[in-house]
């Protein structure tokens, strides 16, 4: 990524780098249309054949540049970063906080666990309850959102909207690894049972879906899977229609509908819904005049039914 940023001035995905046999890059690009990609490769082959010293020169210059920008020098002149400077930086940062839905005031919304991990530590050590409230809002809304797979657990890549509802459905190992750590720390700090459930569920997802028999881990589950017509479609494995849910859940459907917003709030596109919460267990239990334990039992039973049904679908590909 450093190389592509030096070559083009910006990074991004997909990341394509062409390197010498010794690993030094000399050309790179992000997205390239198929026709241009073929032409580019042909031109690079021709350049390497006819003017190899020029290619090696590019690679040497780029390698020197990469070494320079990654050189960490000990700074003995500057004063230590003060608590006052840190407070000012965080205060400036707060203008971008979405205090109602969590995260930043923008879409798409990436989860960026290192940000909330830092703010969790900052709020705890500096005793900043307003920052802790924001972290709690963010972690709760992410766990409530469609970006979290309520049926099979684990987090998708990012949300395309501001309410963490509709994700890019790819599930990455490194995202989920960082989020397990974040939610575990948040549970240690707050004892919020929601955070504990997220940690347990996400670890179960990783073990069930990404762990190979050899003991290694796959890096991701693809966003696309085959729909009922045999076509690759993003999110096909994860979404539900109201007709499906009504048929599968029977007498539990009304409670499930309220809990996961099978309504305009949870609607995605066509007839498909992405499960999303916006109320606590206590609020839903009071709405239906039942105990929280009864609510959890019903919801867990319903999710188990959906998981068994979902396993009949074509699964996303492992990578």
Secondary structure, 3 states (H helix, E strand, C coil): CHHHHHHHCCCCCCCEEEECCCCCEEEEECCCCHHHHHHHHHHHHHHHHHCHHHHHHHHHHHHHHHHHHCCCCCCCCCCCCCHHHHHHHHHHHHHHECCCCCCECCCCEECCHHHHHHHHHHHHHCCCHHHHHHHHHHHHHHHHCCCECCCCCCECCEECCCCCCCEECCEEHHHHHHHHHHHHHHHHHHCCHHHHHHHHHHHHHHHHHHECCCCCECCEECCEEECCCCCEEECCCCCEEHHHHHHHHHHHHHHHHHHHCCCCCCECCCCEECCCCCCCHHHHHHHHCCCHHHHHHHHHHHHHHHHHHHCCCCCCCEC
